């Protein structure tokens, strides 16, 4: 019983990780992250 629960948890974690990867590598998110990094690098001290 414990092994099957572990397998289901692992499958759910892999599914969530793949969904998160797809979201973070989408065009809009990549552009937003690039804008944040550009803005942070252009700050004058």
N, C-alpha and C positions, 0 to 999 in steps of 0.2 A: 504494500500500500504506500509506503513512504517513497519508494523508487518511482512509482507512477506520478505521485505529487511533485517530486523533484523534476521529472521530465516535463510535466505540464508547465511548471514555473519557468524552466529553461526555454521552452518554446515561446512562452509569453514574453520573456525578456528579449529574445532574439527578434521577435516580431516588433516589439516596441523600439528596439535599437535600429532596425531597418527603416521603420517609419520616421524616426528622428533624423536619420541620415538623409532620407529623401527630402525632408522639409528643409534641413540645413543646406543642402546642395542645390535647392531650387534657385532660379534666377533672381527672384525678388529678394529673398533672404540674403543671397550672396551680395547683391548690390547694396542692401542696407548695411551689412557688416563691413563692406569695403568703405562705405561712406563714413561709418563710425571710426574706422581705423585712420582714414585720411584726415578726418577732422582732428583726431587726437595727435597725429603727427605734425599738423600745421600750427599747433598751439605755440605762441611766443612766450618765452620765459623772461 
